[in-house]
Amino acid sequence: MSSILVTGANGQVGFELQRSLAPLGKVTAVTRAEMDLASEASILSALEEHKPSIIVNPAAYTAVDRAESEREQAMAVNAVAPGVLARWAAENGAYLVHYSTDYVFDGTKADAYVETDPVNPQSVYGESKWLGEEAVRSSGARHAILRTSWVYGHHGNNFLKTILRLAQERSSLNIVADQIGAPTSAALIADVTRGVVEFVSRSEAPDVSGTYHLSAQGNTSWHGYAVQIVREALAKNFNLALALDAVKPISTAEYPTPAKRPQNSRLNCAKLMDRFDLRLPGWQEGVNDVIERLSPAAN
C-alpha cells in the first residue's frame, strides 16, 4: 500500500482526493497549518515527518485578482513550493502529481489548447503557475502535471455555488459570455488523479512523466454555465428569485477585473485519455451532479 500525502486538505480538490485515493493506500491530508506552502522549512518538515511515496499537490494560491497586488505570496506558493516538493520527491523516489491551469495560456488560440502549445500567461497567477510547472519539470522527479480549468465542487467556494446563492437573492444576473471553457468538477479531477496514481503504481508501468490537460468535455461560456446552473436548480426545486431568461449575457469589457482572463480556456485532453485509458464526461454531467448534492431534497 502506498503512503500518499495530499496538500490543501480543506480545498475543493483536496477534499475530493481524500475520498478518491483512500482505496490506494494510507492517505494523509495536510492543511496549511500543517504544511505552509509559503515556507520551505514547513514543507520539508512535513515531508520528512510523513515520508510519502506519492505526493499530490492541489494546494495553491488561487485568488486570481488579488495576486496582482500580492505577487510575492502567489509566487511563493505557486512557483517556489512545487519545486521544493518535486526536489524532495526526486531525492526520495516519490511520485508527484501537481495541478496547473489554463491561465498559463493567453487565450487567443482559435481552438482547444494542446500541451505543446506555447504558453503566454497574462496575469501574475498564470505566471506563477507556469513557473511552478517548470520547477517540477526540471526537478528530475517522476511526475504528472495536470492542467485544468474552471474548477468547482460541492465543497468550498466557487462560481457554481455563487450563482446558486445569487439566484436566490436577485431577480437578474449579468454574466460574461465571451470567455469559453469547460467547467470541471473537483470530483472528476480527483477521480482522474486516482486513475493516474493507479497506473504509475504498477510495477511494470512505463515512466509517463509529463504535462497533461484535464477538463470535462465540451465547452460553454460563463453565461452558458450560469444558465445551466439556474435551469438545473429550477428542476431540482431550489427556491429561486431568478427566472431563466433573467440571466443576461455581457462582454468581458463590461466586467473589468484586475487580472486578465483568457478568452479561450478550452483544453484538448486527448493525450491524457489515451495515455491513461480514461473517459472524461461532458461538463454538464458534473454540474448537474453537484446541484443534485446541494438540492433541498438532498439536505
Secondary structure, DSSP 4 states (H G I P E B T S, - for coil): -EEEEES-TTSHHHHHHHHHSGGGEEEEE--TTTS-TT-HHHHHHHHHHH--SEEEE------TTGGGT-HHHHHIIIIIHHHHHHHHHHHHT-EEEEEEEGGGS-S--SSPBPTTSPP---SHHHHHHHHHHHHHHTT--EEEEEEE-SEE-SSS--HHHHHHHHHHH-S-EEEE-S-EE--EEHHHHHHHHHHHHHHHHSTT-----EEEE---BS-EEHHHHHHHHHHHHHHTT---S--GGGEEEE-GGGS--SSPPPSB--B--HHHHHHHT----BHHHHHHHHHHHHSGGG-
